[in-house]
Amino acid sequence: MPKVLSYQHKTFIVIALFSVLRLVYGHTLELNADEAYYWTYANDLQWNYFDHPPIVGWLIRFTTANLIFHNEFFVRLGAIISCAISTWLMFKIGTIVKDQRTGWFAVLLYTSSLYVSINAGTIILPDSPLMVFWLASIFLLLKILRSNPDTKEFNVLWYLFGITSGLCIMSKVCGVFLWCGVVLYIIFINRAWLKCRVIYLAAAITLIIISPIIIWNVQNDFITYRFHSDRISMIGSGVHLKFFFKALLQQISINNPVNVFLIIYNLWLLIKGKILVNKRDVQLLLLCSLPLIFLVLFISLFHETFAHWSGPGFCCLLILPAIGLAKGKRRDIPSVSIWAFIYLFLITSFSTVIINYFPGTLSLQKQGLKMGDGDLTLDIYGWKDVGLQFDSLYRKDVADKIMPPGASIVVTNWFPAANIEYYISSITKQPVYGIGSVDDLHQYYYTNKLKQRLKDGDSAYLIIPSHVYYYRTFGEVSSEFASFEMPLIITQIRSGIACQYIYVYRLKGFKGNIKK
């Protein structure tokens, strides 16, 4: 009689299988603009950056062996490792809430989420380490609920929560919603915790860990918070139902429609009292999850939002359908999970084919100066070839004494600056220098200070992809130089058809009036 695998062993198999699949999937795509940008974090390790806290940069620095390995595989390796760890934590959360069978179903639901397997599990984003520390914090809170406040274990668990929640915030600031959930739980559920001195010590630990973020922003006029507050401010913004419904559909899509339906259905069953579960566990999970989800949806009434912002909240709620699926004698891989995985594989396969093989561009602009305008697939396609072609162009310019060796590449926006730095500058060894405002350059505004400034009379290159070409931007840059030549054009080809142009301008005679 064949040996029956335990749910723990099955979880290890799922983690190993999907880690391999993510490695393969990640190897088929070039870095997108965000990933290349976070790679620049790893080039210049700091305690905080313009857009985000530092852990994603530290993680990339680690997986690339101190930047020795210049390859998408190693840049993304941290995301895949993080996803493996967070999947195991999801199993442990389901186990502690009910049993290992619940943990197993939680793993299936978690793995089938696009947000988990792709956005945080393959693509390297701040969400990658975020999910490790988010779920570790949730696990510790559930353990705390089961601990006697008069024991040493209770104190140790709170200290650990102070550490993991601090590291969560150091991954991405939405980690503060963990402490929001704790505060709400204390106010509405268990005010006796107000008397627990250890909770305040845990909060102090978190504050110490995240103090570099605060110090950096104090030193830089709170630029991070001013930037993000502008993205979510309701002042002077009318209600845009189009943004709201777009955000709602995107959140359903990225978290898997099957999973979202199961969450809503099991919440309804919970309200009806048809799911037997520890009431305190559900209260804690809801208070850590729903505020983040509802806030993102509320913001979407006024501004466009990103679907992955609320991802951690949805992940916590997957425990509820896992409890529902674990009831009775359902088979270990229920039909709803099969449909969820079919959705995951269809979306990932379709997107890979479109990005790598769609003939030409998805844009209506099939030709002309702005070819590819609005085609987001061009953010993640063709940069390797552009790097090789520009390297040949640059070497010829130097050999022909048209341009000096080491001429800077000037940029005006963090995108495509990061792609240029990863795929072009890494080959040619040219410095990438930002011209413009901090709102456009983001971290490049600060890395400028670490580079040799352009001097009067210097020559430089300006590289602009056609799908993000703006006349005003080119005019602002060209005005900083005495002259420029008509651009050389690198044509990007996809499946035998041109998908966009890369314009390469030679700028000469820098006039020394870069905006400081």
C-alpha positions in Angstrom: 0.0 0.0 0.0 1.5 3.4 -1.1 2.6 5.7 1.7 0.2 8.7 2.1 2.1 11.9 2.2 1.5 14.3 5.0 0.1 17.8 4.3 3.5 19.1 5.4 5.3 17.0 2.8 2.8 18.1 0.2 3.4 21.7 1.0 7.2 21.2 0.5 6.4 19.6 -2.9 4.3 22.6 -3.9 7.0 25.1 -2.7 9.7 23.2 -4.7 7.6 22.8 -7.8 6.4 26.4 -8.0 9.9 27.7 -7.2 11.2 25.9 -10.3 8.3 27.2 -12.4 8.9 30.8 -11.2 12.6 30.5 -12.0 11.7 29.3 -15.5 9.0 32.1 -15.9 11.4 34.7 -14.6 14.1 33.6 -17.0 11.8 34.2 -20.0 11.4 37.9 -19.3 13.7 40.9 -19.1 13.5 43.2 -16.1 10.6 45.6 -16.1 11.1 49.3 -15.3 10.4 48.8 -11.5 12.8 45.8 -11.2 15.6 47.6 -13.0 15.0 50.6 -10.7 15.2 48.5 -7.5 18.4 47.0 -8.9 19.8 50.6 -8.8 19.0 50.5 -5.1 21.4 47.6 -4.8 24.1 49.7 -6.6 24.0 52.3 -3.8 22.9 50.8 -0.5 21.1 53.3 1.7 18.9 53.2 4.8 16.0 54.6 2.8 15.2 55.7 -0.8 12.9 58.2 -2.4 10.1 55.7 -3.1 10.5 52.9 -0.6 12.4 51.6 2.4 15.7 49.7 1.7 15.2 45.9 2.1 14.4 45.2 -1.5 17.8 46.8 -2.5 19.6 44.8 0.2 18.0 41.6 -1.0 19.0 42.2 -4.6 22.6 43.0 -3.4 22.6 39.6 -1.5 21.2 37.4 -4.3 23.5 38.9 -6.9 26.5 38.2 -4.7 27.4 41.8 -4.2 26.4 42.6 -7.8 28.8 40.1 -9.3 26.0 38.2 -11.1 24.5 40.6 -13.6 21.5 38.5 -14.7 17.7 38.6 -14.4 17.9 35.2 -12.7 19.9 36.5 -9.7 18.1 39.8 -9.5 14.8 37.9 -9.2 16.1 35.1 -7.0 15.2 37.0 -3.8 11.6 37.2 -4.8 11.5 33.4 -5.4 13.2 32.6 -2.1 10.8 35.0 -0.3 7.8 33.4 -1.9 9.0 30.0 -0.8 9.3 31.2 2.8 6.0 33.0 2.8 4.2 29.9 1.4 5.6 27.9 4.3 4.4 30.6 6.7 0.9 30.4 5.2 0.9 26.7 5.9 1.9 27.4 9.5 -0.8 30.1 9.9 -3.5 27.7 8.6 -2.2 25.0 10.9 -2.3 27.2 14.0 -5.8 28.5 13.2 -7.2 25.0 12.8 -5.1 22.1 11.5 -2.6 21.0 8.9 -5.3 20.3 6.4 -6.4 23.9 6.7 -2.8 24.9 6.2 -2.6 22.8 3.0 -5.7 24.5 1.5 -4.3 27.9 2.5 -1.1 27.0 0.6 -3.1 26.1 -2.5 -5.1 29.3 -2.5 -2.0 31.4 -1.7 0.0 29.9 -4.5 -2.7 30.4 -7.1 -2.8 34.1 -6.5 -1.2 36.2 -9.3 -0.1 38.7 -6.7 1.8 36.0 -4.7 3.2 33.9 -7.5 4.1 36.7 -10.0 4.0 40.2 -8.5 5.7 39.2 -5.2 7.0 35.8 -6.0 8.8 36.2 -9.4 9.0 39.9 -10.1 11.4 41.5 -7.6 9.4 44.2 -5.8 9.3 45.6 -2.2 6.3 43.2 -1.9 8.6 40.2 -2.1 10.3 40.6 1.4 7.2 42.4 2.6 5.1 39.2 2.4 7.7 37.2 4.4 7.6 39.6 7.3 3.9 40.3 7.0 2.9 36.6 7.3 5.6 36.1 10.0 4.0 38.9 12.0 0.5 37.5 11.5 1.7 34.1 12.7 3.2 35.6 15.8 0.0 37.5 16.6 -2.0 34.3 16.3 0.5 32.7 18.7 0.2 35.6 21.1 -3.6 35.1 21.2 -2.9 31.6 22.5 -0.4 32.6 25.1 -0.9 33.5 28.8 0.0 37.2 29.4 1.7 36.2 32.6 4.3 33.9 30.8 7.7 34.5 29.4 6.5 33.1 26.1 3.9 36.0 25.8 6.7 38.5 26.2 9.1 36.8 23.8 6.4 36.6 21.1 5.7 40.3 21.4 9.4 41.2 21.1 9.5 39.0 18.0 6.5 40.8 16.6 8.1 44.1 17.2 11.1 42.9 15.1 9.1 41.3 12.2 6.7 44.2 11.9 9.6 46.6 11.9 11.3 44.6 9.1 7.9 44.5 7.3 7.8 48.3 7.3 11.4 48.4 6.3 10.3 46.4 3.2 7.3 48.6 2.4 5.5 51.2 4.5 2.1 49.5 4.2 3.5 47.2 6.9 2.2 49.8 9.4 -1.2 48.2 8.9 0.0 45.4 11.1 0.2 47.7 14.0 -3.1 49.4 13.0 -4.7 46.0 13.2 -3.2 45.5 16.7 -4.4 48.9 17.9 -7.9 48.2 16.5 -7.9 44.8 18.2 -7.0 46.3 21.5 -9.6 49.1 21.2 -12.5 47.0 20.1 -11.8 43.4 21.3 -9.2 43.2 24.2 -8.6 46.4 26.1 -6.8 44.3 28.8 -3.8 44.4 26.6 -3.5 48.1 27.3 -2.0 47.1 30.7 0.6 44.9 29.1 3.9 46.7 29.3 5.5 44.4 26.7 3.3 45.7 23.9 4.8 49.2 24.3 8.3 47.7 24.4 7.5 45.8 21.1 6.3 49.1 19.6 9.5 50.7 20.7 11.5 47.9 19.0 9.5 48.6 15.8 10.2 52.3 16.0 14.0 51.7 16.5 14.1 49.4 13.4 12.2 51.9 11.2 14.1 54.9 12.5 16.3 55.1 9.5 13.3 55.8 7.3 12.2 58.6 9.6 15.7 60.1 9.9 16.3 60.0 6.1 13.0 61.8 5.6 13.8 64.4 8.2 17.0 65.1 6.5 15.3 65.3 3.1 12.3 67.4 3.9 10.0 64.3 4.2 10.1 64.0 0.4 9.0 60.3 0.4 5.8 61.2 2.3 5.1 64.3 0.3 5.4 62.3 -2.9 3.2 59.4 -1.8 0.7 61.8 -0.2 0.3 63.5 -3.5 -0.6 60.2 -5.0 -3.4 59.6 -2.5 -4.5 63.1 -1.6 -8.2 63.8 -1.9 -7.8 67.5 -1.7 -8.9 69.1 -5.0 -9.7 65.7 -6.5 -13.2 64.9 -7.7 -14.7 61.5 -7.4 -13.8 59.2 -10.4 -16.0 56.1 -10.5 -13.9 54.9 -13.5 -10.8 54.7 -11.3 -12.8 52.9 -8.6 -14.2 50.2 -10.9 -10.8 49.8 -12.6 -9.1 49.3 -9.2 -11.8 46.8 -8.1 -11.4 44.7 -11.3 -7.6 44.9 -11.0 -7.7 43.7 -7.4 -10.0 40.8 -8.3 -7.8 39.9 -11.2 -4.4 40.0 -9.4 -5.7 38.1 -6.4 -7.4 35.5 -8.6 -11.2 35.8 -9.2 -11.7 32.3 -7.8 -10.0 33.2 -4.6 -11.8 36.5 -4.2 -15.2 34.7 -4.7 -14.2 32.1 -2.1 -13.2 34.9 0.4 -16.5 36.7 -0.1 -18.5 33.5 0.1 -16.8 32.3 3.3 -17.2 35.7 4.9 -20.9 35.3 4.3 -20.9 31.8 5.8 -18.9 33.2 8.7 -21.6 35.9 9.3 -24.3 33.2 9.1 -22.4 31.1 11.7 -21.8 28.2 9.4 -18.0 28.1 9.8 -16.6 27.0 13.2 -13.5 28.9 13.9 -11.8 30.7 16.8 -13.6 34.1 16.9 -10.5 35.9 18.1 -8.4 34.6 15.1 -11.0 35.9 12.6 -11.3 39.3 14.4 -7.5 39.7 14.2 -7.2 38.6 10.6 -10.0 41.0 9.5 -8.6 43.9 11.5 -5.2 43.5 9.9 -6.6 43.0 6.4 -9.8 45.0 5.7 -8.4 48.4 6.6 -5.7 48.1 3.9 -8.2 46.8 1.3 -10.8 49.4 2.0 -8.3 52.3 2.1 -6.9 51.4 -1.3 -10.5 51.2 -2.7 -11.4 54.5 -1.1 -8.3 56.2 -2.6 -9.2 54.8 -6.0 -12.3 57.0 -5.9 -10.0 60.0 -6.3 -6.8 58.6 -7.9 -5.6 55.7 -9.9 -4.1 53.0 -7.7 -2.0 49.9 -8.2 -3.7 46.5 -7.7 -0.8 45.1 -5.7 -1.2 47.7 -2.9 -3.9 45.7 -1.2 -2.3 42.3 -1.8 -1.2 41.5 1.8 -4.7 42.1 3.0 -6.2 39.6 0.6 -3.6 37.0 1.4 -4.6 37.1 5.1 -8.2 36.5 4.2 -7.4 33.3 2.3 -7.4 31.6 5.6 -11.2 31.8 5.7 -11.9 29.8 2.6 -9.1 27.4 3.6 -11.1 26.7 6.8 -14.2 26.2 4.7 -12.5 23.8 2.2 -11.0 21.8 5.1 -14.4 20.8 6.4 -15.7 17.3 5.7 -13.9 14.9 3.4 -13.2 16.9 0.3 -10.4 15.7 -1.8 -7.0 17.3 -1.2 -7.0 19.3 -4.4 -10.6 20.6 -4.8 -12.1 21.6 -8.1 -12.1 25.3 -7.1 -8.3 25.2 -6.6 -7.9 23.5 -10.0 -9.8 26.4 -11.6 -7.7 28.9 -9.7 -4.5 27.3 -11.0 -5.9 27.2 -14.5 -6.5 30.9 -14.3 -2.9 31.5 -13.0 -1.3 29.5 -15.8 -3.5 31.0 -18.5 -2.7 34.6 -17.5 1.1 33.9 -17.1 1.3 32.0 -20.3 -0.7 34.5 -22.3 1.3 37.4 -20.9 4.6 35.8 -21.7 3.6 35.0 -25.3 2.3 38.6 -25.8 5.4 40.2 -24.3 7.9 38.1 -26.2 6.2 37.2 -29.5 3.4 39.7 -30.3 4.1 40.9 -33.9 5.1 44.6 -33.5 3.4 46.8 -31.0 0.0 46.6 -29.2 -0.2 50.4 -29.5 -2.4 52.1 -32.1 0.8 54.1 -32.9 2.3 51.6 -35.4 4.8 54.1 -36.8 6.0 57.7 -36.5 7.8 59.5 -33.7 5.8 58.0 -30.9 5.6 54.4 -32.2 4.4 52.1 -29.4 2.9 54.9 -27.3 1.0 53.3 -24.4 2.3 49.7 -25.0 3.3 48.6 -21.5 4.8 45.4 -22.9 7.7 47.5 -24.2 8.8 48.2 -20.7 9.9 44.6 -20.4 11.0 43.7 -23.9 14.0 44.3 -26.2 16.4 46.1 -23.8 19.1 43.4 -24.1 19.3 43.9 -27.9 19.2 47.7 -27.5 22.2 47.4 -25.1 24.2 45.5 -27.6 23.3 47.8 -30.5 24.1 50.9 -28.5 27.4 49.5 -27.3 28.5 49.0 -31.0 27.3 52.6 -31.8 29.2 54.0 -28.8 32.4 52.2 -29.6 32.3 53.4 -33.1 31.7 57.0 -32.0 34.7 56.8 -29.7 36.9 55.2 -32.4 35.8 57.9 -34.9 36.3 60.6 -32.2 32.7 61.8 -32.7 32.2 61.4 -28.9 34.7 61.2 -26.0 35.1 58.0 -24.1 33.1 57.9 -20.9 30.5 60.4 -22.1 27.6 60.4 -19.8 24.1 59.2 -20.6 21.6 61.9 -19.4 18.1 60.9 -18.3 15.1 62.9 -17.3 12.9 60.3 -15.6 13.5 57.2 -13.4 12.0 55.3 -16.3 13.6 54.5 -18.7 16.7 55.5 -16.8 16.8 52.3 -14.8 16.5 50.1 -17.9 19.2 52.2 -19.6 21.5 51.7 -16.6 20.9 48.0 -16.3 21.0 47.0 -20.0 23.2 49.7 -21.5 25.4 51.5 -19.0 26.4 48.1 -17.4 28.0 47.2 -20.8 29.5 50.6 -21.8 30.4 51.7 -18.3 29.1 55.2 -18.9 27.7 57.1 -16.0 23.9 57.8 -16.0 23.2 61.3 -14.9 19.8 62.8 -14.2 18.6 66.2 -15.4 15.3 67.5 -14.0 13.1 67.5 -10.9 13.0 65.1 -8.0 9.4 64.2 -8.9 10.6 62.8 -12.3 14.0 61.5 -11.4 13.1 60.0 -8.0 16.2 58.3 -6.5 18.4 59.5 -9.5 18.0 63.0 -8.1 20.0 61.8 -5.0 22.5 59.5 -6.8 23.5 62.5 -8.9 25.3 63.7 -5.8 27.5 60.7 -5.8 28.6 61.0 -9.4 30.9 63.4 -11.1 28.9 66.4 -12.4 28.8 67.3 -16.0 31.2 70.1 -16.7 30.9 73.1 -19.1 31.5 71.9 -22.6 30.9 68.2 -21.9 29.2 65.9 -24.4 26.5 63.4 -23.5 24.0 60.9 -25.0 20.3 61.2 -24.6 18.4 57.9 -25.1 14.6 58.1 -25.5 12.3 55.1 -26.4 9.6 56.2 -28.8 6.8 54.8 -26.6 7.6 57.4 -23.9 8.8 60.2 -26.2 7.7 63.8 -25.2 8.6 66.9 -27.1 8.8 69.0 -23.9 11.2 66.7 -22.2 13.5 66.6 -25.1 13.4 70.4 -25.4 14.3 70.9 -21.7 17.3 68.6 -22.0 18.6 69.9 -25.4 18.4 73.5 -24.0 21.1 72.6 -21.5 23.6 72.0 -24.4 25.0 74.2 -27.0 24.0 71.8 -29.8 22.6 68.4 -30.7 22.5 66.2 -33.7 19.5 64.6 -35.2 19.0 61.2 -33.5 20.4 57.9 -34.6 17.6 55.3 -34.5 17.8 51.8 -33.1 14.8 49.9 -34.3 13.3 47.3 -31.9 11.9 44.3 -33.6 9.4 41.8 -32.2 8.4 38.8 -34.3 9.9 40.4 -37.4 8.0 43.6 -37.1 9.2 47.0 -35.7 7.6 47.6 -32.3 9.4 50.9 -31.3 12.3 53.1 -32.0 15.1 54.0 -29.6 16.3 57.6 -30.3 19.9 58.3 -29.6 20.9 62.0 -29.5 24.4 63.2 -29.3 24.4 66.4 -27.1 27.4 68.7 -27.2 28.6 71.7 -25.2 27.0 71.4 -21.9 26.2 74.9 -20.6 26.4 74.1 -16.9 22.9 75.1 -15.8 21.5 71.9 -14.6 18.8 72.5 -12.0 20.2 71.7 -8.6 
